Amino acid sequence: MSRPTLAYRTALVTTAVSVVAVLIAGVLTYSLTPAAAERQARRTLAAVAENGRTEFGNRRLGSRPVLLRVVNISTATFDSAGRLEEGQAPARSALTDSELRSVMANGSLSTSRQAAGGALLVEARRTTEGGVVVVAQRRADARGAATALFRRTVWALLIGLAVAIPAGIWLARRLARPLKHAASAARAMATGHRDVRLTPEGPAEVADVAESINTLAGALQYSEGRQREFLLSVSHELRTPLTAISGFAEALADGVTEDTGVAGQTILAESRRLERLVTDLLDLARLGAADFRIDLTDVDLTSLVREAAAVWRARCEAEGVLFGAELPDGPVYARTDPTRVRQIIDGLAENALRVTPAGRPIVVALHPGAILQVRDGGPGLTADDRAVAFERSALYQRYRGVRRVGTGLGLALVHGLATRLGGTAEVSRAPEGGACFTVRIPPMSDLHQPTVPIRLHPAAGPPGTAG
């Protein structure tokens, strides 16, 4: 069973609201109009009676005015002795003798009375000559105008309802149309179309849906493009060590090469390179996962950086690159994961060593406040490069074939690790002429400083993350 559409529900709601509004207006009109008409009739009778104080007393009206006859208002006058002078039914019999004497004594009377023709509205006033003028109107006549007004109001409400229902249906379809377009666009995106774009229309909230879908389509298109580039670069990097391993393995199997030591060393080096690449891929893929392991402990970063610097000093000397370390005199404590911090240092140092030529410097520094820096004297990065430096394979795509580059995973991994540790990673221009990568680790507060420095043992070797 299909679910009701938004257009159907909106049309149903607008129709129901219109019907309820008409019913309420009709009931209120039916209940309030007669009472209002009676109050108005009472005011009219009072005005006629007040006017009759002088007019009837001076005998200037003669017969009842035409206007009074039209609305069936009857009048009667009595002299000071209570005798009827002139008048029409039912006004001449509307008051009893005691009520006439009451009017002569008090000056006025406003009452209602049941008569043969129905209820009467009666107003009486004492005249200037001491007599009484009586004005009367049947309640049915007083409410007659209200009945006509009620009929006209009902017709107006029915016409309004007849207009409101089609208008509600049209409005419902107009509101639902852009949402239908948005649903169609979402289904098209689900089937792989990324060039779907919508024209924002309708109310602001509905137009926001179209704009959001356009933004999502653009983001997906960009993201998938980046993923394709990433897969191309990774497949290229995987193919290189696999080709070397396969070639030397075939040579050994066919007995073509006699120098098995060189072949074995090449295969070992390429297999380690392949292992590092796969490890980087796994770490990068798991960074966003909840089970990515972070073991927090109290760490003396000065000791950790000193031990890493000893390893990278030897690596740089072997490549003919100058190495320097800038460390504070005392310990710098942080509650963090020392393995992940070492992985960050090794990744940045590996990236720096790759682009720094012989004779140029690499500096590993630690500053108070748990600020790590790796600076190099390589070619450096432009402002555009720095904006995308931590995106996967961004620099690899730009500089592949131009200068030595890695897989494009290392800097993305560094940024992800720094974020998972609660810190930040940024890049700027180094005083040495190349790039300066700065990682800020959340420092330990003074209240939680350990009293005994923690001894960190040197790692067997750098993980070898590539930038």
Secondary structure, 3 states (H helix, E strand, C coil): CCCCCHHHHHHHHHHHHHHHHHHHHHHHHHHHHHHHHHHHHHHHHHHHHHHHHHHCCCCCCCCCCHHHHHCCEEEEEECCCCCEEEECCCHHHCCCHHHHHHHHHHCEEEEEEEECCEEEEEEEEECCCCCEEEEEEEHHHHCHHHHHHHHHHHHHHHHHHHHHHHHHHHHHHHHHHHHHHHHHHHHHHHCCCCCCCCCCCCCHHHHHHHHHHHHHHHHHHHHHHHHHHHHHHHHHHHHHHHHHHHHHHHHHHHCCCCCHHHHHHHHHHHHHHHHHHHHHHHHHHHCCCCCCCCCCEEEEHHHHHHHHHHHHHHHHHHHCCEEEEECCCCCCEEEECHHHHHHHHHHHHHHHHHHCCCCCEEEEEEECCCEEEEEECCCCCCHHHHHCCCCCCHHHHHHCCCCCCCCCCHHHHHHHHHHHCCCEEEEEECCCCCEEEEEECCECCHHHCCCCCCCCCCCCCCCCCCC
